[in-house]
Amino acid sequence: MTTTQILCQAREESRRVLTEIEAKQILTEAGINCTTTRLASSREEAVSISEEIGYPVVLKVSSVDITHKSDSGGVKINLLDRISVEKAHDKIMASCSDYAPGAVIEGISVQPMARKGTEIIMGMTRDANFGPVIMFGLGGVFVEILKDVAFRIVPLEQRDAEEMISEIKGKKLLEGYRGQEPADVACLKQMLVKLSDFVHTTPGIEEIDMNPVIAYRNDAVVVDARIILSA
């Protein structure tokens, strides 16, 4: 489906939160690189998709009623074969049913396991005074504890993206640290501008969370994403 179709369907269903698969479809259409993510409606389908994608894979619960997938036991990573996928599928379904008994579970999303790189967080929030604002920072402990992030008002130009990246405290980590490959800063700049362009031209978006974005030497990819629509 196109971005317009996804947004229209969500509003017809009175949904404000898009599924991860819907969010990634929209971001991909906006030119932002995301991991291939497919929905499995059964254990057998999860195995079939995993074997098509190629191991290792990641399984996640797909439910707009479960916001914190990890807290619910709804994420299993680095699954290497059919047996591990089958077990992970059943554990996710059981754990999420216990965590949120009334939640509607659409299925299980399957995606390739991204190799290690530099974790980045990007997103958009809507400020009461300034409107949509883009956020950039290092992921993991840097955003959770140190709050090492930068903000700019939409729309962004290349200069704005460059300034956001250069002003975070942990910017040197993007250059490579203790053997870790450097991040593709040019790619991250383009991703920020494309995110801004999408927000600027698409009304009705309240919040976007792209976390993590994994940055590599010559690329960057969105591993998880969430989009919330305006009320």
Beta strands, then each sheet from edge to edge (+ up, - down):
strand 1: 38-40
strand 2: 57-62
strand 3: 75-79
strand 4: 107-112
strand 5: 118-127
strand 6: 131-138
strand 7: 149-153
strand 8: 205-215
strand 9: 220-222
strand 10: 225-229
sheet 1: 1+ 4- 2+ 3-
sheet 2: 7+ 6- 5+ 8- 9+
sheet 3: 7+ 6- 5+ 8- 10+
end
